[in-house]
Amino acid sequence: MQVDELLKPFPIKEFHPFPRALLGPGGAEMIGPEALKLGFKKTLVMTTGLRGSDVVHNIVESMKYHGLEVVLYDKVESNPKDYNVMDAVALYQDNKCDSFVSIGGGSSHDACKGARISVAHDGRNINEFEGFNKSENPKNPPHIAVSTTAGTGSETSWAYVITDTTTDPDKPHKYVAFDDAAITSLAIDDPTMYYSTPIDFTAQCGFDVLAHASEPYTSRLNFPPSLGAALQAIELTAQNLREATWNPQDLPGREGMMYAQYIAAQAFNSGGLGIIHSISHAVSAFYDLHHGLNNAIALPRVWAFNMPVCYKRFADIARAMGVDTHGMTDVQAADAALAAGIRLLRDVGIPEKFTDVTQDSYIKNRLGQGPTKYYEGKKVVKGDKEDVDNITNHVLGDTCTPGNPKECTFDTVRPVVEHCFNGDLDDLLS
């Protein structure tokens, strides 16, 4: 079923399943026994490499201790590319593996989901499965997803995001595939795995959570089973992201964000997304920037854009973020939600517009941690007319856009994109 069909006024809305999950400190230590229970014998482990940490080594050694054979593919890139998926498929087939484990954030999990879909279809190119439930074989290899960031919730959702590198390099394409066959066999969320996540990534992943929660809450799908989870995830993010960012060894903060990201993903799994994600996908396609960072920059602009059609929902978001809205109208409370979102963004040190991201001043002041090196060598974000037009056109073709509560056209969305590149957040508050 295509998204435009889902959005027609029709009494039946689809609730998508979740995998079984283990959540809590020590969960990652269960991977060996759980893999055996699922019948794993020879497993392809997919990861970004998590360089500078021993997370992958420890999990692989634990699996070997339990008698499992392991083949490692550690070349998944941020914003995973189609060739990452297909290289992993070839390695899986050449080594006659029977199962998958992904370790990392959304990039590792998404690439692994894509690889499973391809394997189930005799190695067909993953780009053939863009869209909604395009796979024809519902059975694919079992998959355990072990998360090392609190962000995407990919370990529990039916979505995966891939960059198609076969398109015109001047007009790159990043797409979302939704497929019930891509759901993992087991999700493992262990907040102690987040301790080594760099400060910037923690903050940016947290805004991915806030986007995942706020978009289904305001989506035109208006799916009641998603609404309570969405608000709970907003509340948990507002309560825990600052502590998780600036006190990374704080277990309550990390555990709070673990639940926030998991619950938020379950909200959007059936409740839909909007143009926060559409803008993020477009910017990732053109500039390969971090998905959570893109969401963070887009979020306040999209909130301001959408408020006129759902003030009451944003008033609820304000309360979930801890704002005392007594005596406020819904419009005033919605404005307070926007102010709280901007305050949170600034408190965790996220750049405020895309043209700030790859500038030398940003690079030199990011505490010398992992993301700093990630942005070195990236293309300078221009934010000129061509940039804004290209991003806007990509947004209009994104599968998340139809869920946006306010109707999207080139003329209405282009100013939002322009502001993401060049605008001042304080303008939104005036």
C-alpha positions in Angstrom: 0.0 0.0 0.0 1.4 3.4 -1.0 1.5 6.3 1.4 -1.0 8.4 -0.6 -3.5 5.6 -0.3 -2.8 5.4 3.5 -3.6 9.1 3.8 -7.0 9.0 2.2 -9.9 9.4 4.6 -10.6 5.7 5.2 -11.6 4.0 8.5 -8.8 1.4 8.3 -5.3 2.4 9.4 -2.4 -0.1 9.5 -0.5 -0.9 12.7 2.9 -2.4 11.9 4.5 -5.0 14.2 7.5 -4.6 16.4 10.2 -7.2 17.1 10.9 -8.9 20.4 13.3 -6.7 22.4 15.7 -6.8 25.4 16.1 -3.4 27.0 18.3 -2.4 29.9 21.9 -2.6 31.2 23.6 -5.8 30.3 21.3 -6.6 27.4 24.3 -6.8 25.0 25.8 -9.6 27.0 22.8 -11.8 26.0 23.6 -11.8 22.3 25.3 -15.2 22.2 22.6 -17.2 23.9 19.9 -15.3 22.0 21.6 -16.0 18.7 21.7 -19.7 19.5 18.0 -19.7 20.4 17.3 -18.2 17.0 19.3 -20.9 15.2 22.4 -18.8 14.2 25.4 -20.8 13.1 27.4 -18.5 10.8 26.7 -14.9 11.2 27.6 -11.8 9.2 28.2 -8.9 11.6 27.5 -5.5 10.0 28.8 -2.3 11.6 30.4 1.1 10.9 33.5 -0.2 12.7 32.9 2.0 15.8 36.6 2.9 15.6 38.1 3.9 18.9 35.9 1.6 20.9 36.0 -2.1 21.8 32.3 -2.6 21.4 32.4 -4.7 18.2 35.4 -6.7 19.4 33.6 -7.6 22.7 30.4 -8.6 21.0 32.1 -10.7 18.3 34.3 -12.5 21.0 31.1 -13.2 23.0 29.5 -14.7 20.0 32.5 -16.9 19.3 32.6 -18.0 22.9 29.1 -19.4 22.4 30.3 -21.4 19.4 29.1 -19.1 16.6 31.2 -18.5 13.5 31.5 -14.8 12.7 32.2 -12.9 9.4 32.7 -9.2 9.9 31.7 -6.4 7.5 32.7 -3.1 9.2 32.6 -0.7 6.2 29.0 0.6 6.6 29.1 4.4 6.1 27.1 7.1 7.8 24.0 7.5 5.6 24.5 4.0 4.3 25.1 3.7 0.5 23.6 1.1 -1.8 27.1 -0.3 -2.4 27.6 -0.9 1.3 24.5 -3.1 1.2 25.5 -5.0 -1.9 29.1 -5.5 -0.7 27.7 -7.1 2.5 25.3 -9.2 0.5 28.2 -10.6 -1.6 30.2 -11.3 1.6 27.2 -13.1 3.1 26.7 -15.2 0.0 30.4 -16.0 -0.5 30.7 -17.2 3.1 27.4 -19.1 3.2 26.2 -17.3 6.2 22.8 -17.9 7.7 22.1 -14.9 9.9 22.9 -11.2 10.5 23.9 -9.1 13.5 24.1 -5.3 13.2 26.0 -3.2 15.8 25.7 0.6 15.9 23.1 3.2 15.1 20.7 3.5 12.3 23.3 3.3 9.6 24.3 -0.2 10.6 20.8 -1.4 11.2 19.4 0.1 8.0 22.2 -1.3 5.8 21.6 -4.7 7.4 17.9 -4.6 6.8 18.6 -3.8 3.2 21.1 -6.7 2.9 18.5 -9.1 4.3 15.9 -8.0 1.8 18.4 -8.4 -1.0 19.6 -11.9 0.2 16.0 -13.0 0.2 15.7 -12.1 -3.4 18.9 -13.8 -4.7 21.0 -10.7 -4.4 18.9 -8.2 -6.4 20.0 -4.6 -6.1 18.6 -3.0 -3.0 17.5 0.1 -4.9 14.8 -2.0 -6.5 13.0 -2.1 -3.2 12.5 1.6 -2.6 8.9 2.3 -1.5 6.3 0.4 0.5 6.5 -3.4 0.9 8.3 -3.9 -2.4 9.8 -7.2 -1.3 8.1 -10.3 -2.7 9.6 -12.9 -0.3 8.5 -12.4 3.3 11.1 -14.8 4.6 14.7 -13.5 5.0 17.6 -14.3 7.3 17.2 -13.7 11.1 18.7 -10.5 12.4 19.7 -9.3 15.9 20.2 -5.5 16.0 22.4 -4.1 18.9 22.1 -0.4 19.3 25.0 1.8 20.4 23.3 5.1 20.1 19.9 6.5 21.3 18.5 7.9 18.1 17.0 6.2 15.1 15.0 3.3 16.7 15.8 1.4 13.5 16.1 -1.8 15.6 12.3 -1.7 16.2 10.9 -0.1 13.1 9.9 -1.4 9.6 11.8 1.4 7.8 15.3 1.6 6.4 17.1 4.5 4.6 19.6 4.1 1.8 21.5 6.5 -0.4 21.2 5.5 -4.1 24.6 6.3 -5.7 23.6 5.3 -9.2 21.6 8.6 -9.8 22.9 11.8 -11.3 25.7 13.0 -9.0 24.3 16.6 -9.3 21.0 15.3 -8.0 21.7 12.6 -5.5 18.8 10.5 -4.1 18.3 9.2 -0.6 15.2 7.1 0.0 13.2 5.5 2.7 12.0 1.9 2.2 9.2 0.6 4.4 8.8 -3.2 4.5 7.3 -5.4 7.1 9.8 -8.1 6.0 12.6 -5.8 7.2 11.7 -5.9 10.9 14.4 -7.4 13.0 14.2 -10.7 14.8 15.4 -9.3 18.0 16.3 -5.7 19.2 18.8 -5.2 22.0 19.1 -1.8 23.6 21.7 -1.6 26.4 22.3 2.0 27.7 25.8 1.1 28.8 26.6 0.8 25.1 26.1 4.5 24.8 28.8 5.5 27.2 31.4 5.9 24.5 29.1 7.9 22.1 30.7 11.3 21.5 29.0 14.4 22.9 27.9 15.8 19.5 26.5 12.5 18.3 24.6 12.0 21.6 23.0 15.5 21.1 22.2 15.0 17.4 20.8 11.5 17.9 18.6 13.0 20.7 17.0 15.3 18.2 16.4 12.4 15.9 14.3 11.1 18.8 12.5 14.4 19.2 11.7 14.4 15.5 10.5 10.8 15.6 8.2 11.7 18.4 6.8 15.0 17.4 6.1 14.1 13.8 3.7 11.2 14.4 2.0 13.4 17.1 1.2 16.1 14.6 0.9 13.8 11.5 -2.1 14.0 9.2 -2.4 10.3 9.7 -3.6 11.1 13.2 -3.1 7.5 14.4 -4.4 7.1 18.0 -2.2 4.1 19.0 0.9 6.2 18.3 -0.1 9.4 20.1 0.5 8.4 23.7 3.9 6.9 22.9 4.9 10.0 20.9 4.2 12.3 23.9 6.0 10.0 26.3 9.0 10.0 24.1 9.0 13.8 23.9 8.8 14.0 27.7 11.6 11.5 28.2 13.8 13.4 25.7 13.2 16.8 27.4 14.0 15.2 30.8 17.1 13.3 29.8 18.9 14.6 26.7 20.9 17.3 28.5 22.2 14.9 31.1 23.0 12.2 28.6 24.9 14.7 26.5 27.0 16.5 29.1 27.3 13.7 31.7 27.7 10.7 29.3 28.5 8.2 32.1 25.2 9.0 33.8 23.1 5.8 33.6 19.7 7.3 34.3 20.2 9.9 31.5 21.4 7.2 29.1 18.6 4.8 30.1 16.0 7.6 29.7 17.2 8.3 26.2 17.2 4.6 25.5 13.5 4.3 26.3 12.8 7.7 24.5 14.3 6.5 21.2 12.7 3.1 21.4 9.2 4.5 22.2 9.5 7.3 19.5 10.3 4.7 16.8 7.3 2.7 17.8 5.2 5.9 17.5 6.3 6.7 13.9 6.3 3.0 12.9 2.6 3.4 12.3 2.0 7.1 13.0 4.1 8.5 10.1 6.7 11.2 9.7 6.8 14.6 8.0 9.2 17.1 6.4 11.6 17.3 9.2 12.7 13.9 8.0 12.3 14.8 4.3 14.6 17.8 4.7 17.1 15.6 6.6 17.1 13.0 3.9 17.7 15.6 1.2 20.6 17.3 3.0 22.1 13.9 3.7 21.9 13.0 0.0 23.6 16.2 -1.1 26.0 16.8 1.7 26.3 13.4 3.6 25.7 15.2 6.9 24.6 13.4 10.0 20.9 12.5 10.0 20.3 13.6 13.6 22.0 16.9 13.0 19.9 17.6 10.0 16.7 16.8 12.0 17.9 19.1 14.7 18.3 22.0 12.4 15.1 21.4 10.5 12.9 20.7 13.5 12.2 24.3 14.8 11.6 25.6 11.3 9.2 22.7 10.5 7.4 23.1 13.9 6.9 26.8 13.1 5.6 25.9 9.6 3.1 23.3 10.9 1.8 25.1 14.0 -1.0 27.0 12.2 -2.8 23.7 11.4 -2.3 22.0 14.8 -1.9 24.5 17.6 -3.5 22.1 20.1 -1.0 19.3 19.4 1.9 21.7 19.9 0.4 22.9 23.1 0.5 19.3 24.3 4.1 19.1 23.2 4.9 22.1 25.3 3.5 20.4 28.4 5.4 17.2 27.6 8.6 19.3 27.4 8.0 20.6 30.9 6.4 24.0 30.1 3.8 25.3 32.6 1.1 26.3 30.2 -1.5 27.3 32.8 -3.2 30.5 31.7 -1.9 30.2 28.1 -4.0 29.9 25.0 -3.2 27.0 22.7 -1.4 29.4 20.4 0.7 30.7 23.3 1.5 27.2 24.4 2.5 26.2 20.9 4.9 29.1 20.8 6.3 28.0 24.1 6.9 24.5 22.7 8.9 26.1 19.9 10.9 28.1 22.4 11.6 25.0 24.5 12.8 23.1 21.4 15.2 25.9 20.5 16.4 26.1 24.1 17.1 22.4 24.1 19.0 22.6 20.8 21.2 25.4 22.2 21.7 23.7 25.5 23.2 20.6 23.9 25.4 22.6 21.5 23.9 21.9 18.1 24.7 24.3 15.2 21.7 26.4 14.3 21.7 26.4 10.5 23.3 24.2 7.8 25.8 26.8 6.7 27.3 26.7 10.2 28.1 23.0 10.0 31.2 22.7 7.9 32.7 26.1 8.7 36.2 26.1 10.3 34.9 27.8 13.5 32.5 24.8 14.1 35.2 22.2 13.3 37.7 23.8 15.7 35.4 24.1 18.6 33.8 20.7 18.7 35.9 19.4 21.6 38.1 17.2 19.3 35.7 14.3 19.4 34.5 11.8 16.7 32.0 14.0 14.9 34.7 16.7 14.4 36.7 14.3 12.3 33.5 13.3 10.5 32.9 16.8 9.2 36.5 17.4 8.1 36.7 17.2 4.3 33.0 17.6 3.8 31.7 19.9 1.1 31.1 23.4 2.2 27.3 24.0 2.5 26.6 26.8 0.2 22.9 27.6 0.9 22.6 29.5 -2.4 19.5 29.5 -4.6 20.6 26.3 -6.4 21.1 24.5 -3.1 17.7 25.5 -1.7 15.9 24.6 -4.9 17.5 21.2 -5.2 16.8 20.4 -1.5 13.2 21.6 -1.9 12.6 19.4 -4.9 14.0 16.4 -3.1 11.7 17.1 -0.1 8.7 17.1 -2.3 9.5 13.6 -3.6 10.3 12.1 -0.2 8.0 9.4 1.1 7.7 11.1 4.5 6.3 14.3 3.0 2.6 13.2 2.6 2.4 12.7 6.4 3.2 16.3 7.1 0.2 18.0 8.7 0.4 21.1 6.5 0.1 20.8 2.8 3.5 21.0 1.0 4.2 22.7 -2.3 7.4 24.1 -3.8 6.3 27.6 -2.9 5.4 26.8 0.8 8.3 24.5 1.5 11.1 26.5 -0.1 11.1 29.3 2.5 11.4 26.6 5.2 14.4 25.1 3.5 15.9 28.5 2.9 15.6 29.3 6.6 17.3 26.0 7.5 20.3 27.1 5.5 20.5 30.8 6.2 17.9 31.9 8.8 18.3 32.9 12.4 16.3 30.9 15.0 15.5 34.0 17.0 13.4 35.1 14.0 11.0 32.2 14.7 10.5 33.5 18.2 9.6 37.1 17.4 
